[in-house]
Every structure is written in C-alpha cells, then in structure tokens.
C-alpha cells in the first residue's frame, strides 16, 4: 500500500513538473541567451587580408622571385612600422595573399628575394578592421611605386553611424550621396568610414530607400573602390543588409 502511495505521489510530482516546463517554454517567458545591442562590429573579422598579383616589374627584376611584406604604420611614422605578414618566393603572374592585424595603415613592400636591403616597390594604404583588400594586377614601376592596373577593391562590414545617412538621397531605384559606417576594431577602438553612394542599390531591394540605412543598421560593402580621400570608399556592388 505504501508503495502504491509513493508511486502516486511521484506521478503527481512529475505531472506538475511537466506542466511547469510547458509554462516556461510556451507562455511568453523570454529567455535571453545573448546580447542584441549593436556594437559596430557586425561580425567583423579580427584580421585583414591583402591580395594581389605582380604582373609587370622593371626589366632588371624580370624572372626573379620576390618577398612581399605588409608593414603596419601607426601615426604616419614609417620608422615605427612593424612587419605583420610576409610571403616569400612570389613570381610574376602569381597571386599573393597576406593575412594579419593590419589596421589602421599599411605599407606594402616588395623586395627581390635574397636582397632586402631596399624595396623595389612600395605603396601605403588605409586599412579598415576586418576588411579584405584586392589589388588585382599590379605593376612595379622604376620609381618604386606599386601601381594597380584596376581600382583597389575593399570588402568590409560595419553599422550605420548615428549621423549615418544624413546626406543620402534615393530616386530612380538608386541611392546617392554619402553615408557614414562605424566599424569596431577588435571590439574596442571604432573607425568611421565614409561610403559614397554613386548610383548604388541595396541587394534584393527593387526600391532602395535611405531610411533602410537607419543608424545602427548592420551592412556589408562588397568590392567597394578605395578612393584618394582618407577613409573613403565608393560603393560599387549593391549594399547588403545584415
């Protein structure tokens, strides 16, 4: 008899436990397993990537292998630059790819293998946190300049800054003007990028509007073009909302 009573008590306990679990999971109790606030990182990677292909070099170096270095420059001072990535024995028509923590600015340097006393080509560029920069085909000229044959392309994620779309205009299914994008560098320091919207669209939107780029909206700029203006990119591909 006592066994039957204990069994009944266990069944009643399990029944009410089951009802309690249903109430927790199905009756409007919100459980937050992660933060939802925007921090500007928008899944920004912790490293940057620089890619390119050496197509033309001065006659003296034709057929030679090369060493390519990414030298980070802080506060515009080349004396304090730090080599963050290196690729060796790269020949003409071979693609190079350097990955590392390169922001805020990098000096790309190319040396002949076995002789790193002075570079045969160099170029300094802005680097945005988490970005991928594609030089495409490059020439090394006699004056030691690295000259891209096409526009330098850059892909990065960020969020629209609080002053983000005040200069944005939308008409004829295209965006124009400028927006400001905030990117968190390794989750702390923030960088503000100006994105020019010259006849750009929003991916998957037949009628893109500036109010879709509200402050805090996370977006991706894909294969934008680096300009001669500091921290400024021209959007080329449609902007992707994240």
C-alpha positions as CSV (number, residue, x, y, z in Angstrom):
1,X,0.0,0.0,0.0
2,X,2.8,2.3,0.9
3,X,4.5,1.5,-2.4
4,X,1.3,2.5,-4.3
5,X,1.1,5.7,-2.3
6,X,4.7,6.6,-3.1
7,X,4.2,5.8,-6.8
8,X,1.1,8.0,-7.0
9,X,3.0,10.9,-5.3
10,X,5.8,10.5,-7.9
11,X,3.3,10.6,-10.7
12,X,1.6,13.7,-9.4
13,X,5.1,15.4,-8.9
14,X,6.1,14.5,-12.5
15,X,2.8,15.8,-13.8
16,X,3.2,19.2,-12.2
17,X,6.8,19.4,-13.3
18,X,5.8,18.7,-16.8
19,X,3.1,21.5,-16.6
20,X,5.7,23.9,-15.2
21,X,8.1,23.2,-18.1
22,X,5.3,23.9,-20.6
23,X,4.5,27.2,-18.9
24,X,8.2,28.3,-19.1
25,X,8.7,27.3,-22.7
26,X,5.3,28.3,-24.2
27,X,3.7,31.0,-22.2
28,X,5.6,34.1,-23.1
29,X,8.6,33.9,-20.9
30,X,11.5,35.4,-22.9
31,X,14.9,33.9,-22.2
32,X,17.8,35.9,-23.5
33,X,20.9,33.8,-24.4
34,X,22.9,36.6,-25.9
35,X,23.2,40.3,-26.3
36,X,21.2,42.1,-29.0
37,X,22.8,45.5,-28.8
38,X,24.8,46.8,-31.7
39,X,28.5,47.4,-31.1
40,X,29.6,48.4,-34.6
41,X,31.5,45.1,-35.1
42,X,28.8,43.4,-37.3
43,X,30.7,40.1,-37.2
44,X,33.9,41.9,-38.2
45,X,36.9,39.6,-38.5
46,X,39.9,40.0,-36.2
47,X,42.3,40.0,-39.2
48,X,42.6,41.7,-42.5
49,X,43.6,40.3,-45.9
50,X,45.5,41.8,-48.7
51,X,45.6,40.1,-52.1
52,X,47.2,40.9,-55.5
53,X,49.2,39.6,-58.4
54,X,52.5,41.0,-59.7
55,X,52.1,41.5,-63.4
56,X,55.0,43.8,-64.5
57,X,58.4,44.6,-62.9
58,X,61.4,46.6,-64.1
59,X,63.5,44.8,-66.7
60,X,66.3,44.2,-64.1
61,X,64.0,42.0,-62.0
62,X,62.2,40.0,-64.7
63,X,62.1,36.3,-63.9
64,X,63.2,36.9,-60.2
65,X,61.3,35.7,-57.1
66,X,60.1,38.3,-54.7
67,X,59.4,38.8,-51.0
68,X,56.2,40.7,-50.1
69,X,55.8,42.3,-46.7
70,X,52.9,44.1,-45.0
71,X,54.4,46.7,-42.7
72,X,51.9,48.4,-40.3
73,X,52.3,52.2,-39.9
74,X,50.9,53.9,-36.8
75,X,50.6,57.7,-36.6
76,X,52.0,58.1,-40.1
77,X,55.5,57.1,-38.8
78,X,57.3,54.6,-41.1
79,X,60.2,54.3,-38.6
80,X,57.9,52.6,-36.1
81,X,56.3,50.3,-38.7
82,X,56.0,46.6,-37.8
83,X,56.0,43.7,-40.2
84,X,52.8,41.8,-39.6
85,X,52.9,39.4,-42.6
86,X,55.3,38.2,-45.2
87,X,55.2,36.0,-48.3
88,X,58.3,34.7,-49.9
89,X,59.3,33.5,-53.4
90,X,56.4,35.0,-55.3
91,X,57.0,35.2,-59.1
92,X,55.3,37.3,-61.7
93,X,51.8,36.2,-62.5
94,X,51.5,34.6,-59.1
95,X,48.8,35.7,-56.7
96,X,50.0,36.7,-53.2
97,X,47.8,36.8,-50.1
98,X,48.8,38.3,-46.8
99,X,46.7,38.0,-43.6
100,X,47.2,39.7,-40.3
101,X,46.3,42.6,-38.0
102,X,47.0,45.4,-40.4
103,X,44.8,48.4,-39.4
104,X,45.0,51.4,-39.3
105,X,47.5,51.8,-42.2
106,X,49.9,49.5,-44.0
107,X,52.9,49.9,-46.3
108,X,53.1,47.1,-48.8
109,X,56.7,46.5,-49.7
110,X,58.2,44.2,-52.4
111,X,61.8,43.1,-52.3
112,X,63.9,40.8,-54.6
113,X,64.4,37.5,-52.8
114,X,67.9,37.4,-51.2
115,X,68.2,41.2,-51.2
116,X,66.1,43.0,-48.6
117,X,68.4,46.0,-48.2
118,X,65.9,48.2,-50.1
119,X,62.5,47.6,-51.6
120,X,61.8,47.7,-55.3
121,X,58.2,48.7,-54.9
122,X,56.0,50.1,-52.1
123,X,52.6,51.6,-51.5
124,X,50.8,52.9,-48.4
125,X,47.1,52.4,-47.9
126,X,44.4,52.8,-45.3
127,X,43.2,49.5,-43.7
128,X,39.7,49.1,-42.2
129,X,39.2,46.5,-39.5
130,X,38.2,43.0,-40.8
131,X,38.5,44.1,-44.4
132,X,39.6,42.2,-47.5
133,X,41.6,44.3,-49.9
134,X,42.1,43.2,-53.5
135,X,44.8,45.0,-55.5
136,X,44.2,42.7,-58.5
137,X,47.1,43.0,-61.1
138,X,49.9,45.4,-60.1
139,X,52.9,47.0,-61.9
140,X,56.1,47.9,-60.1
141,X,57.5,51.0,-61.8
142,X,61.1,52.2,-62.0
143,X,60.3,54.9,-59.4
144,X,59.5,52.1,-56.9
145,X,55.7,52.8,-57.0
146,X,53.3,49.9,-56.8
147,X,50.6,50.8,-59.4
148,X,47.3,48.8,-59.5
149,X,46.1,48.2,-63.1
150,X,42.5,48.4,-61.8
151,X,40.7,50.1,-58.9
152,X,41.7,48.7,-55.5
153,X,38.6,46.8,-54.2
154,X,37.7,46.5,-50.5
155,X,35.0,44.5,-48.7
156,X,34.1,45.1,-45.1
157,X,31.2,45.0,-42.6
158,X,30.0,47.7,-40.2
159,X,27.0,49.5,-39.0
160,X,25.5,52.9,-40.0
161,X,26.8,55.6,-37.7
162,X,24.4,57.8,-35.7
163,X,25.0,60.5,-38.3
164,X,24.9,57.9,-40.9
165,X,22.6,58.7,-43.8
166,X,22.0,62.5,-43.5
167,X,23.5,63.0,-47.0
168,X,21.8,60.0,-48.6
169,X,19.2,60.6,-51.4
170,X,17.1,57.9,-53.1
171,X,15.4,58.2,-56.5
172,X,15.1,56.1,-59.7
173,X,15.7,52.9,-57.6
174,X,19.2,54.1,-56.7
175,X,21.0,55.7,-53.7
176,X,23.2,58.7,-53.9
177,X,25.1,60.9,-51.6
178,X,27.2,59.6,-48.6
179,X,26.7,57.5,-45.5
180,X,29.0,57.0,-42.5
181,X,29.8,53.5,-41.4
182,X,31.2,52.6,-37.9
183,X,33.5,49.7,-37.5
184,X,34.8,48.4,-34.2
185,X,38.5,47.5,-34.4
186,X,39.0,44.3,-32.5
187,X,35.9,45.1,-30.4
188,X,37.2,48.3,-28.8
189,X,38.5,51.2,-30.9
190,X,36.0,52.5,-33.5
191,X,36.7,53.7,-37.0
192,X,34.3,55.9,-39.1
193,X,34.3,55.2,-42.8
194,X,32.7,57.5,-45.4
195,X,30.9,55.5,-48.2
196,X,30.0,57.3,-51.4
197,X,26.7,56.1,-52.9
198,X,27.2,56.9,-56.5
199,X,24.2,55.2,-58.3
200,X,24.2,52.3,-55.8
201,X,21.4,49.9,-54.9
202,X,20.5,47.7,-51.9
203,X,20.8,43.9,-52.6
204,X,17.4,42.4,-53.2
205,X,15.5,45.7,-53.0
206,X,13.6,46.9,-56.1
207,X,13.1,50.3,-54.4
208,X,16.1,51.1,-52.1
209,X,15.4,53.9,-49.6
210,X,17.7,55.9,-47.4
211,X,15.5,55.0,-44.3
212,X,16.6,51.4,-44.8
213,X,20.1,52.6,-43.8
214,X,19.0,53.8,-40.4
215,X,21.6,54.4,-37.6
216,X,22.6,51.0,-36.1
217,X,21.7,49.0,-39.2
218,X,24.5,46.5,-40.0
219,X,25.6,46.3,-43.6
220,X,28.2,44.9,-45.9
221,X,30.1,46.9,-48.5
222,X,31.3,44.4,-51.1
223,X,34.1,45.2,-53.6
224,X,33.9,48.9,-53.0
225,X,36.6,51.1,-54.5
226,X,39.2,52.8,-52.4
227,X,39.5,56.5,-53.2
228,X,42.2,59.1,-52.8
229,X,40.2,60.6,-49.9
230,X,41.2,59.4,-46.4
231,X,38.9,56.6,-45.1
232,X,36.6,56.9,-48.0
233,X,35.1,54.2,-50.2
234,X,32.9,54.3,-53.3
235,X,30.2,51.6,-53.2
236,X,30.0,49.7,-56.4
237,X,28.2,46.5,-55.7
238,X,24.7,46.7,-54.1
239,X,24.9,47.2,-50.3
240,X,23.9,44.1,-48.4
241,X,21.8,44.5,-45.3
242,X,22.9,42.1,-42.5
